[in-house]
Amino acid sequence: MSDFAQTVKQQADIVKVIEGYIRLRKAGAQNYTGLCPFHKEKSPSFSVHAVRQFYHCFGCGVSGDVFSFVGKIENVGFPEAVRIVAQKCGIPLPKREFSSPEEAAGARQRAKLLELHEAAAAWFQEQLRGPEGSVAREYLAGRGLTAEGIKTFRVGYSPDSFNALRERLSGMADQETLRLSGLFSSKEQGDGSMGPLYDRFRKRVMFPIANESGRVIAFTARTLETGDKAGPKYINSPETPLYSKGQVLFNLDKAKTAIRQVEFALLVEGQMDCISVYLRGIQNVIATSGTAFTEQQVALLRRHTSQVVANFDPDAAGANAAAKTVALLTEEGFTIKIVTLDDGLDPDRYIRERGVKAYTAALRGARSQADFLIERARQMFPGQSAEQKVKALNYLLPHIRRMPQKLSRDQFAADAAQKLGIDSAVLRDELRQAALRRQDHVEVRTSSLSEVERVLLRALAISDPADEEARRAASEAIERQPERFQHLRAFPAMQALARRQANDPMDVIEDEGQRALLAETLLAEVKPPTDSEVLSAIQEIKERGIENRLRDLRVLLAEADRRGDVAELAVLWQQKMELDRALQQMRQRR
Ligand SMILES: [Zn+2]
């Protein structure tokens, strides 16, 4: 680890950094716990050791330091993780170091693309304030957006020009990078090459899309044209190295704090709905942009909450995406409720016309996902014929099977039978089977180490010079007679720790399984062991070693006896007597 990484690690608080991604609760003098972001779970098995500055998941076994956490969750390499942590802690970065030229190039490109988006966002904002922006300002005023709101969401305007933005940005990057940014289009030429770049967004209201850290990575653009010239009402940035539609939740950067506070996320479809609701004080709101949720989006959201209230548009396309989203969230163990607003209104209009109070009341009246799905099944397959009922049932069965909890499946099945008016025994049985079929996920926690092993590991992990004696006793015993400890499950970790210089104990163990053993042990620790505890643990391990050896000898003796091998018997007897004596002496000394 470089000096810089070392410095960052010393200054960073792993609890604070991890809390930026997931909710943590204090779970002891030194520990925090939360839901693991690296595997699916409903009860927290992810722990953070505040003093020793590492994390460990009892469920999936991952462990490591602040850099390993950030690396995993942001899906970046070590140097990038160091930079991210440094930035979070306000530590100025030295000149960049990368592990490979590709990585350096990729990071440079990302940084450049972020710069271009930042510049574009600022420029669009400027255009909205300028004379050309008046038509956009009128539109936004009509949608009830105040100057304050426009500023908060950095809403802008792209003028009716093919080259205004290009001219503005062309000094910042080369053609290739400009092309990659997605801010420009070009037409394929007769010879197959790409033609010159021109502004992709023209005469549109520009809504920046930010990543979770609040950096602009893309735009949604709403047309202000009407009639034939208008083109699609909304266009989005294409997929770029910065932006992938399925991996972003609109407004999560602003909403995440509120989501954690109120412990649920309000999910709406349109960005305009999201902005409108947010600006009226309901800040835990995020938007999907009209498409069904992806697994990456679920993973993003799970770091902040596992409860969702969804308020989708009532139109058919909306309902389809909504049903898919509901299904996915259900399957992923979320608790989800669905709001349908009166008179088919979308959240934006509803909140503008009827006020925040009415909207909040509507949210409180949200229906459970089962009610929503059953209602939808009835709409899709209306009528009382047996054929329609079977279709409705076939629509519901997969949803029922997806629910992780048996209790909710039972309830869902019973509700569906009742509301669809299913009285056929066969269909009822089908429902019951669907409710039974799924095995509830069980989290198993095992601590597989014996008490003496734990004492040794803890001693070997001591960093405080005040307890140095205990550490030395353990490491010398292992270095001097490794064969006595070899049979222990945590032996590789012990050996690595015994040889460590001044390093952080979690750093010196490369094997993930071995590191997990140490992490589990340290998370359960209140204070380090004393030297006398260490000595008696070593003693006990030695005694058990002798006992094991004696057990082997008894088998060998019986074998030799059966064969009538007198010479062998004599040798074995000699060994047995020596071991018996050693054991006796050990026990007397205690
Ligand atoms: Zn885990």
Boltz pocket constraint, residues with backbone or C-beta under 6 A from the ligand:
constraints:
  - pocket:
      binder: B
      contacts: [[A, 36], [A, 37], [A, 38], [A, 39], [A, 46], [A, 57], [A, 58], [A, 59], [A, 60], [A, 61], [A, 62]]
      max_distance: 6.0
